[in-house]
Amino acid sequence: MPDTALPLATTTWDQAEYDAIQRVVDSGFFSMGKEVRAFEEQFAAAMGSRFAVMVNSGSSANLLFVAALRYHDRPLMPGDEVIVPAVSWSTSYYPFQQYGCHLKFVDIDAATLNYDLDALEAAVTDRTRAILAVNLLGNPNDFDRIGAIIGTRDIILLEDNCESLGARFNGRQCGTFGLAGSYSSFFSHHISTMEGGLVATDDEKLYHIMLSVRAHGWTRNLPDPNHVTGTKGDDPFTESFRFVLPGYNLRPLEMSGAIGQAQLEKLPMIVRERRANAARFKAVMSDFPQIATQAETGESSWFGFSMVLDPQAGLARKTLVDALTGAGIECRPIVAGNFARNEVVEKHFDYSIHGTLANADLIDRNGLFIGNHHYPLDDQFARLAEVLRGVLGEA
């Protein structure tokens, strides 16, 4: 691939991450342990949250908080209505389906790619038990407006922040506005622990439930006392194999926890450089009004850069995709497009659609995104501009 090519993902590792791996190798202890605990504490502090629970992926982070809510004081039960945006990744939705919830799909805003807030407000009914806010491609939702929509109603706000680590709204870290928020540390995300994810929460009971559900539903990882069993038994022989909740094995590895500590130190730099690239990208795209880019809410951490072709531009998306790919600029659909159009929804979901999903359909047909990174992309954006001049000049 050319040296000025723009891949979707690149490594942010240097010697610090390899030293972290070697530290774990030298310890001879590889399962979830002190390195994971240290990363959880550091991550919670960095997000301004009371607690963080690390798991083996961002998808598992979503599963964990949905599963834990079944056993919470405000349980999420089969048939409960959960409002979700029509554009997100598959595992934003699957845990709710797997726990029997009714999903109500709501359209996105064509500019921000997050909720159409007027549509969200109209979609909320007396049946609504939860709202999932997905901060798409690094961009925060307007949590002031969402908070006003919820008001005093008994509606749980949850956040899928897997693409938006480091994003802020009114100075507050995204992922911390709801009862729980999920994060991903997969290779292509802001920080990478190989595979990995986290849930942040300020709710101690939910935290304790997640500690149990994450690892088999046992009590071994719970503090004493705790909000699941009250107290723990004195005999470690029996207490270590005491199962109290239906659980999973979502545990991360010690290597991932150690790498996460090194990566977290780089996060301010990573977000700063991604935001600087966003300013460069916007400047380039100002010359191409036929292509809409994402409107920022708050302070985006710019996971990637969306591009939505005007249907009247006379340019097929496939033509643009082929031109970008040929120039070494990787691209892909905007997350999963309009997820409500996927056959899995019709076949397996209990769901409804509020109003129309016109904007989700627009980006499903005409949208794509390209990558962003922790280093300047001046040369790559010059190549992007060259490609766009070529294809739009022919359109």
VEXTORZA-543724 format. One record per residue (C-alpha): x, y, z. Coordinates in pm, 1 decimal, decimal comma. Example, Ala and Ser with C-alpha at 12.3 -4.5 7.8 and 13.67 -1.06 7.14 Angstrom:
BEGIN
{{1230,0; -450,0; 780,0}}
{{1367,0; -106,0; 714,0}}
END
This chain:
BEGIN
{{0,0; 0,0; 0,0}}
{{139,3; 349,0; -83,5}}
{{300,2; 545,5; 198,3}}
{{38,1; 818,4; 162,3}}
{{-250,7; 568,0; 169,9}}
{{-516,2; 603,6; 437,9}}
{{-599,3; 275,6; 613,3}}
{{-898,3; 232,3; 840,8}}
{{-679,4; 135,7; 1136,5}}
{{-315,7; 157,3; 1243,4}}
{{-134,5; 64,5; 1560,7}}
{{-77,0; 315,2; 1840,7}}
{{165,5; 84,0; 2019,2}}
{{530,5; 153,0; 2089,1}}
{{781,5; 2,6; 2329,8}}
{{557,2; 77,1; 2629,6}}
{{297,0; -176,5; 2517,5}}
{{558,0; -443,8; 2443,8}}
{{711,0; -382,5; 2784,9}}
{{365,5; -425,3; 2939,5}}
{{325,2; -759,4; 2762,9}}
{{667,4; -871,0; 2880,0}}
{{577,1; -772,3; 3236,5}}
{{286,5; -1014,7; 3223,0}}
{{497,3; -1286,4; 3059,3}}
{{759,4; -1248,3; 3331,7}}
{{491,6; -1275,4; 3600,4}}
{{373,3; -1613,5; 3474,0}}
{{10,7; -1513,1; 3548,4}}
{{-207,0; -1460,2; 3242,1}}
{{-572,6; -1477,4; 3351,9}}
{{-762,9; -1174,2; 3477,6}}
{{-583,4; -1036,8; 3782,0}}
{{-399,8; -735,3; 3919,5}}
{{-315,7; -579,0; 3580,7}}
{{-682,3; -578,1; 3482,2}}
{{-780,1; -434,3; 3819,8}}
{{-522,9; -156,5; 3786,3}}
{{-648,6; -70,3; 3437,7}}
{{-1008,5; -61,5; 3557,7}}
{{-919,7; 179,3; 3836,9}}
{{-718,4; 403,8; 3604,6}}
{{-987,9; 397,4; 3337,3}}
{{-1263,8; 487,8; 3582,9}}
{{-1054,9; 778,4; 3709,5}}
{{-984,6; 899,5; 3354,4}}
{{-1356,4; 891,6; 3268,3}}
{{-1461,4; 1055,0; 3595,7}}
{{-1663,5; 747,0; 3686,5}}
{{-1679,9; 560,1; 4017,8}}
{{-1637,8; 213,7; 3869,1}}
{{-1520,2; 36,2; 3555,4}}
{{-1540,9; -331,0; 3462,6}}
{{-1315,0; -467,1; 3187,7}}
{{-1436,1; -744,0; 2957,9}}
{{-1310,7; -917,8; 2646,0}}
{{-1478,8; -682,9; 2392,1}}
{{-1701,6; -379,9; 2350,9}}
{{-1975,4; -618,0; 2237,8}}
{{-1941,4; -802,8; 2567,8}}
{{-1958,2; -468,8; 2748,4}}
{{-2304,8; -411,4; 2601,7}}
{{-2407,1; -766,6; 2688,3}}
{{-2280,4; -725,1; 3042,9}}
{{-2477,7; -414,4; 3130,9}}
{{-2797,4; -549,7; 2975,1}}
{{-2757,5; -881,8; 3155,6}}
{{-2681,1; -709,9; 3485,7}}
{{-2991,6; -495,1; 3457,1}}
{{-3207,6; -809,0; 3481,2}}
{{-3099,7; -841,3; 3844,7}}
{{-3095,1; -473,5; 3937,9}}
{{-3341,2; -272,5; 4147,7}}
{{-3473,1; -130,5; 3818,9}}
{{-3483,2; -455,8; 3621,2}}
{{-3509,7; -461,3; 3244,6}}
{{-3759,1; -738,2; 3173,8}}
{{-3888,1; -928,3; 2867,6}}
{{-4129,3; -712,1; 2670,2}}
{{-3989,8; -384,6; 2802,8}}
{{-3957,8; -120,5; 2532,8}}
{{-3605,0; -0,8; 2458,4}}
{{-3557,3; 285,4; 2212,3}}
{{-3253,3; 250,9; 1986,6}}
{{-3113,4; 454,9; 1694,9}}
{{-3151,3; 294,2; 1352,7}}
{{-2778,3; 326,6; 1279,8}}
{{-2529,7; 143,0; 1497,9}}
{{-2334,4; -180,5; 1520,4}}
{{-2508,1; -518,1; 1553,7}}
{{-2409,4; -576,6; 1915,1}}
{{-2566,4; -249,5; 2021,1}}
{{-2895,9; -432,0; 1964,9}}
{{-2840,0; -803,4; 2017,9}}
{{-2824,2; -809,5; 2399,2}}
{{-3165,9; -644,1; 2424,3}}
{{-3310,8; -897,9; 2180,6}}
{{-3144,4; -1182,3; 2369,2}}
{{-3305,7; -1063,1; 2692,9}}
{{-3650,1; -1038,7; 2535,8}}
{{-3688,7; -661,8; 2507,2}}
{{-3898,8; -485,5; 2244,1}}
{{-3672,7; -262,7; 2034,7}}
{{-3816,4; 55,7; 1887,8}}
{{-3599,8; 193,0; 1607,1}}
{{-3581,4; 572,1; 1572,0}}
{{-3429,6; 767,6; 1284,7}}
{{-3099,5; 952,1; 1302,3}}
{{-3022,7; 1315,1; 1228,0}}
{{-2867,9; 1344,7; 880,9}}
{{-2606,9; 1591,1; 1005,5}}
{{-2490,0; 1453,2; 1341,6}}
{{-2563,7; 1083,8; 1260,5}}
{{-2693,4; 1047,9; 1615,4}}
{{-3059,8; 1054,6; 1719,4}}
{{-3307,5; 1277,3; 1539,7}}
{{-3399,6; 1434,2; 1872,1}}
{{-3748,2; 1541,7; 1766,9}}
{{-3819,1; 1187,4; 1651,4}}
{{-3677,2; 1051,5; 1977,7}}
{{-3901,6; 1277,8; 2182,3}}
{{-4207,5; 1169,3; 1984,9}}
{{-4113,0; 801,4; 2017,6}}
{{-4108,5; 797,3; 2398,3}}
{{-4427,5; 653,0; 2548,3}}
{{-4545,2; 521,3; 2883,0}}
{{-4411,3; 182,6; 2769,4}}
{{-4054,5; 306,6; 2729,9}}
{{-3822,7; 160,3; 2992,0}}
{{-3483,2; 247,3; 2845,3}}
{{-3311,8; 460,6; 2581,2}}
{{-2982,2; 355,0; 2428,1}}
{{-2776,6; 653,8; 2314,9}}
{{-2506,7; 557,1; 2063,7}}
{{-2232,1; 815,4; 2015,5}}
{{-2154,9; 746,2; 1651,1}}
{{-1805,2; 774,9; 1502,4}}
{{-1676,5; 969,7; 1802,1}}
{{-1962,0; 1222,5; 1809,1}}
{{-2151,4; 1288,2; 2135,4}}
{{-2526,4; 1296,4; 2154,2}}
{{-2693,4; 1609,5; 2290,1}}
{{-2736,6; 1480,6; 2643,6}}
{{-2899,3; 1801,4; 2762,8}}
{{-3184,8; 1742,2; 2520,3}}
{{-3203,5; 1369,7; 2595,2}}
{{-3213,8; 1446,8; 2966,6}}
{{-3498,6; 1690,2; 2909,0}}
{{-3686,9; 1430,5; 2705,0}}
{{-3655,1; 1176,0; 2986,5}}
{{-3738,9; 1433,7; 3252,4}}
{{-3875,3; 1270,8; 3567,2}}
{{-3994,4; 954,7; 3393,7}}
{{-3861,1; 617,8; 3506,4}}
{{-3652,8; 562,7; 3192,9}}
{{-3302,7; 417,9; 3206,9}}
{{-3043,9; 592,5; 2990,6}}
{{-2765,8; 368,7; 2861,1}}
{{-2471,7; 463,7; 2639,2}}
{{-2291,7; 272,6; 2370,0}}
{{-1971,2; 473,9; 2357,7}}
{{-1761,7; 206,4; 2189,5}}
{{-1661,7; 436,5; 1902,0}}
{{-1624,1; 751,4; 2106,2}}
{{-1368,2; 713,7; 2382,6}}
{{-1241,4; 1059,9; 2476,7}}
{{-1542,1; 1246,5; 2339,0}}
{{-1691,0; 1510,0; 2568,5}}
{{-2020,1; 1691,0; 2602,9}}
{{-2022,0; 2002,4; 2821,9}}
{{-1679,6; 1899,1; 2946,3}}
{{-1798,1; 1557,0; 3064,9}}
{{-1667,5; 1230,3; 2923,9}}
{{-1913,3; 1043,6; 2705,2}}
{{-2005,7; 703,3; 2838,3}}
{{-2084,8; 852,5; 3180,5}}
{{-2420,9; 1021,0; 3119,0}}
{{-2635,0; 711,3; 3166,6}}
{{-2666,8; 440,2; 3426,0}}
{{-2391,1; 256,8; 3237,5}}
{{-2176,0; 319,0; 2932,6}}
{{-1975,8; 80,1; 2715,4}}
{{-1635,8; 126,5; 2552,5}}
{{-1429,7; -78,3; 2308,1}}
{{-1053,2; -122,9; 2299,8}}
{{-1044,7; -331,5; 1984,0}}
{{-754,7; -273,1; 1743,3}}
{{-932,1; -16,4; 1524,8}}
{{-1052,3; 197,7; 1816,9}}
{{-896,9; 492,2; 1999,0}}
{{-696,3; 271,0; 2230,8}}
{{-620,0; -93,0; 2161,8}}
{{-572,7; -380,7; 2404,4}}
{{-586,9; -631,3; 2114,9}}
{{-941,9; -734,6; 2209,0}}
{{-1120,9; -566,9; 2497,5}}
{{-1395,9; -345,7; 2628,8}}
{{-1518,9; -178,9; 2945,6}}
{{-1835,3; -66,3; 3121,0}}
{{-1835,0; 248,8; 3332,9}}
{{-2098,2; 318,1; 3598,1}}
{{-2149,1; 519,5; 3913,7}}
{{-2404,1; 266,6; 4045,7}}
{{-2236,2; 40,9; 4301,2}}
{{-2503,9; -227,5; 4292,3}}
{{-2487,4; -254,9; 3913,9}}
{{-2109,5; -269,5; 3944,7}}
{{-2124,8; -561,6; 4185,9}}
{{-2376,2; -746,6; 3969,3}}
{{-2148,4; -701,5; 3668,1}}
{{-1850,1; -836,3; 3863,9}}
{{-2044,7; -1155,4; 3923,1}}
{{-2208,6; -1188,6; 3580,4}}
{{-1874,6; -1125,5; 3403,1}}
{{-1726,0; -1442,9; 3552,9}}
{{-1968,3; -1735,4; 3576,2}}
{{-2211,2; -1566,6; 3816,1}}
{{-1992,5; -1663,2; 4109,0}}
{{-1904,2; -1461,9; 4418,1}}
{{-1526,0; -1494,9; 4389,4}}
{{-1467,7; -1144,6; 4250,2}}
{{-1716,8; -967,7; 4475,9}}
{{-1605,2; -752,4; 4768,1}}
{{-1723,3; -832,6; 5118,3}}
{{-1978,7; -693,6; 5189,2}}
{{-2149,6; -648,2; 4851,6}}
{{-2487,4; -569,2; 4697,6}}
{{-2541,1; -918,1; 4555,1}}
{{-2506,5; -1152,0; 4853,0}}
{{-2464,9; -906,7; 5140,0}}
{{-2171,9; -1085,9; 5300,5}}
{{-1947,8; -1369,0; 5185,0}}
{{-1870,1; -1694,1; 5360,5}}
{{-1553,7; -1743,6; 5562,2}}
{{-1446,4; -2066,7; 5390,0}}
{{-1264,5; -1985,9; 5062,7}}
{{-1286,4; -2353,5; 4958,4}}
{{-1662,7; -2327,4; 4917,6}}
{{-1701,9; -1951,1; 4863,2}}
{{-1476,6; -1950,5; 4558,2}}
{{-1720,8; -2184,2; 4384,0}}
{{-2047,4; -2030,6; 4498,0}}
{{-2272,7; -1940,7; 4202,7}}
{{-2547,4; -1685,6; 4266,5}}
{{-2639,7; -1532,8; 3926,2}}
{{-2671,1; -1667,1; 3570,4}}
{{-2340,8; -1548,4; 3425,8}}
{{-2092,4; -1575,5; 3143,1}}
{{-1718,6; -1588,3; 3096,2}}
{{-1645,7; -1241,3; 2958,4}}
{{-1311,7; -1200,4; 3135,2}}
{{-1020,5; -1020,0; 2968,7}}
{{-659,6; -1133,7; 2982,5}}
{{-389,0; -984,0; 3202,9}}
{{-199,8; -879,5; 2891,8}}
{{-496,7; -670,6; 2781,9}}
{{-510,8; -500,6; 3120,1}}
{{-139,0; -424,8; 3114,0}}
{{-152,7; -291,2; 2757,4}}
{{-454,7; -80,5; 2851,1}}
{{-255,7; 101,3; 3118,4}}
{{8,6; 199,5; 2864,1}}
{{-253,5; 298,3; 2607,5}}
{{-450,0; 509,7; 2853,6}}
{{-145,7; 731,9; 2904,1}}
{{-155,5; 807,6; 2530,5}}
{{-529,0; 884,0; 2516,1}}
{{-502,0; 1265,8; 2552,6}}
{{-251,8; 1274,5; 2265,4}}
{{-462,1; 1038,7; 2054,0}}
{{-775,3; 1250,2; 2092,3}}
{{-586,8; 1574,8; 2035,8}}
{{-433,3; 1449,2; 1710,1}}
{{-761,2; 1303,0; 1586,6}}
{{-933,0; 1635,7; 1648,2}}
{{-656,3; 1816,8; 1461,3}}
{{-707,9; 1581,4; 1167,2}}
{{-1079,8; 1656,3; 1177,8}}
{{-1008,8; 2025,6; 1121,5}}
{{-791,2; 1933,8; 823,2}}
{{-1058,5; 1702,0; 685,0}}
{{-1330,8; 1964,8; 716,4}}
{{-1113,7; 2215,6; 532,9}}
{{-1061,0; 1973,1; 244,4}}
{{-1427,7; 1877,2; 225,7}}
{{-1543,5; 2239,5; 214,6}}
{{-1451,4; 2226,4; -154,7}}
{{-1693,0; 1939,9; -218,6}}
{{-2047,6; 2044,6; -123,8}}
{{-2184,0; 1735,3; -299,3}}
{{-2063,7; 1531,3; -0,5}}
{{-2197,9; 1591,0; 350,6}}
{{-1975,6; 1532,2; 651,4}}
{{-2068,8; 1476,3; 1014,4}}
{{-2173,1; 1780,9; 1217,3}}
{{-1998,7; 1785,9; 1553,5}}
{{-2189,6; 1794,2; 1882,1}}
{{-1980,2; 1885,7; 2184,5}}
{{-1622,4; 1763,5; 2139,1}}
{{-1600,1; 1462,4; 1909,7}}
{{-1307,1; 1224,2; 1938,8}}
{{-1347,2; 1154,8; 1563,2}}
{{-1333,2; 777,8; 1529,6}}
{{-1346,4; 824,6; 1151,7}}
{{-1479,4; 1061,6; 887,7}}
{{-1820,5; 1006,2; 735,0}}
{{-1900,6; 1105,3; 378,3}}
{{-2260,1; 1103,5; 249,5}}
{{-2315,6; 1164,2; -121,0}}
{{-2594,5; 1396,7; -223,6}}
{{-2833,8; 1177,5; -428,0}}
{{-2846,9; 1460,6; -682,9}}
{{-2469,3; 1464,9; -731,4}}
{{-2485,1; 1221,3; -1021,1}}
{{-2221,5; 995,4; -865,4}}
{{-2283,6; 637,0; -759,9}}
{{-2139,8; 538,1; -424,9}}
{{-1974,9; 233,5; -582,2}}
{{-1785,3; 461,5; -819,0}}
{{-1656,5; 662,8; -524,2}}
{{-1571,1; 350,5; -324,5}}
{{-1379,4; 204,6; -618,5}}
{{-1187,8; 530,2; -672,4}}
{{-1095,0; 561,9; -304,7}}
{{-991,6; 200,3; -278,6}}
{{-784,5; 227,2; -593,1}}
{{-598,0; 521,4; -442,3}}
{{-518,6; 326,4; -124,9}}
{{-788,5; 497,9; 85,7}}
{{-978,4; 228,7; 270,6}}
{{-1347,3; 286,0; 334,5}}
{{-1649,8; 101,2; 461,5}}
{{-2022,6; 164,0; 524,6}}
{{-2117,7; 398,5; 808,3}}
{{-2110,1; 149,6; 1093,9}}
{{-2377,0; -102,7; 982,2}}
{{-2600,4; 135,5; 788,1}}
{{-2971,9; 121,7; 865,8}}
{{-2966,1; -183,7; 1086,6}}
{{-3344,4; -220,6; 1081,7}}
{{-3312,7; -327,5; 715,4}}
{{-3107,5; -635,3; 806,4}}
{{-3283,9; -968,6; 777,2}}
{{-3189,6; -1065,6; 1133,3}}
{{-3428,4; -798,0; 1261,4}}
{{-3728,9; -922,9; 1067,2}}
{{-3655,8; -1286,4; 1150,8}}
{{-3557,1; -1268,6; 1514,4}}
{{-3640,8; -933,8; 1680,2}}
{{-3945,4; -814,8; 1868,2}}
{{-3939,2; -464,3; 1723,5}}
{{-4121,6; -164,8; 1584,1}}
{{-4021,1; 140,0; 1381,3}}
{{-4117,4; 488,0; 1490,7}}
{{-4219,0; 699,4; 1192,3}}
{{-3983,1; 671,3; 898,1}}
{{-3612,6; 597,1; 885,0}}
{{-3545,5; 830,0; 591,7}}
{{-3208,7; 958,9; 711,1}}
{{-3089,5; 612,3; 808,5}}
{{-3187,9; 494,7; 461,4}}
{{-2997,7; 786,2; 307,0}}
{{-2670,1; 696,2; 472,6}}
{{-2739,5; 326,9; 411,4}}
{{-2749,8; 394,6; 35,8}}
{{-2508,3; 685,9; -0,1}}
{{-2277,2; 687,7; 302,5}}
{{-1929,3; 563,7; 378,0}}
{{-1650,6; 650,1; 615,9}}
{{-1272,7; 664,0; 604,9}}
{{-1020,9; 626,4; 883,7}}
{{-866,6; 868,5; 1129,6}}
{{-542,0; 829,4; 1319,6}}
{{-311,3; 967,8; 1587,3}}
{{-72,2; 1131,4; 1339,5}}
{{-117,0; 1414,1; 1085,2}}
{{-292,4; 1313,9; 762,9}}
{{-195,1; 1603,8; 536,5}}
{{-60,6; 1384,6; 256,6}}
{{-351,9; 1145,9; 281,6}}
{{-605,4; 1427,6; 260,9}}
{{-426,5; 1570,4; -42,2}}
{{-475,6; 1233,7; -208,6}}
{{-839,4; 1230,4; -97,9}}
{{-897,2; 1570,6; -256,8}}
{{-735,5; 1449,1; -578,2}}
{{-967,2; 1147,6; -589,9}}
{{-1276,1; 1358,3; -521,5}}
{{-1188,2; 1611,6; -789,6}}
{{-1149,1; 1325,7; -1033,3}}
{{-1477,7; 1147,3; -968,9}}
{{-1691,4; 1456,5; -914,2}}
{{-1548,4; 1621,3; -1224,3}}
{{-1671,6; 1325,4; -1424,6}}
{{-2014,5; 1313,8; -1259,4}}
END
